[in-house]
Amino acid sequence: MDVNIIEDEKNRFVFELLSHDHTVLLLVKDHLKDNEDVKLLTFSVGHPETGKPFFVLETKKNNAKKLFLNSLSEIEKDLQKIQKDFEKKL
């Protein structure tokens, strides 16, 4: 995933995706929406043909980038479980 890191502070992580669509950001946003440490969670796609997906995560206490990366890991585990469940049924 090609990204441009715009801000990488303890409680604020901002980046834009350079080579992918925003689907993964939807998964992350949905995964983090109920996390009590999240202060701000948003992303913008901009114009579909020229805009780059832009993601902003702010936390109250914990490291925002680590929270984002942990979320990706947890989503990956969930997807692997879904894959195994499907494979059992096929």
N, C-alpha and C positions, 0 to 999 in steps of 0.2 A: 504494500500500500504506500504510494508516494504521498507524502504530506509536507506541508510547509508549516512549521511551528511558529506561531505568532507571539504567544506568551506562554511561559513555563515558570510560573511562580508557585509557591507552596499551595496556595488556596485558589489558584486560577490557572486553567489550562485552556488555551485557545489555539486552534489549528484549522487549516483548510486542506481538503483532499484534492490532490492534483490529477489523479488518474482513475478515480472510481466514482461511481454514483453514490447517492446518499443512503442506500438501503441499510448498510451496516450502522449508520448513525441512528436510524429509526430503531434498530434493535437495542443499541446502547441506551438511547433515551428512554425507551420503554423499560429496560432493565433497571435504570437508575432513578426512575421517577418517584419511587416511594422511599428512597434512601434518606434517612433523617439528617445525614450530614450534608446533603446537597442544598446549596443556597440558591444557585441559578443553573439551569440546564436548558440550553436552546441550540438550535442550529438553523441556518438559513441556506437555501439552495440557490437563490438568485435566479437569474434568467436561465431557463433550461438548456439553451445552446451555448451560452458564453460564461455563465456563472460557475464558480467552484463551491461545493458544499463547505460551509464555514461552521465550526462547532465551538461552543463555549460551555465550560463547566467550572462553576465556583463552588467551593466547599466551606463549611463553617469552621472545621478544625483540621481534618486530615488532608494529606497531599492529594490534590486534584488529579494529577497525572497518574498516580498509583491507583486511585479509585477507578479511573477510566480503563487502565490496563487490566485491573482485576475483573472489571466488568466484562471485558473481551474474553478473558479466560473462562469465566463462568458461563458465558454464552456459548463458547466453544464446547464446553462439557455438556451443556444442555443439548446442543445439536448432535453431539456424538451419541448421547443417550437416545435421542429420537431416531437416529439412523439405526442403532442396534435394535430398537423396538420394531422398526419397519422390517429390518432384515429377518427377524424372527417370524414375522407374519407372512413373509413371501415364500 
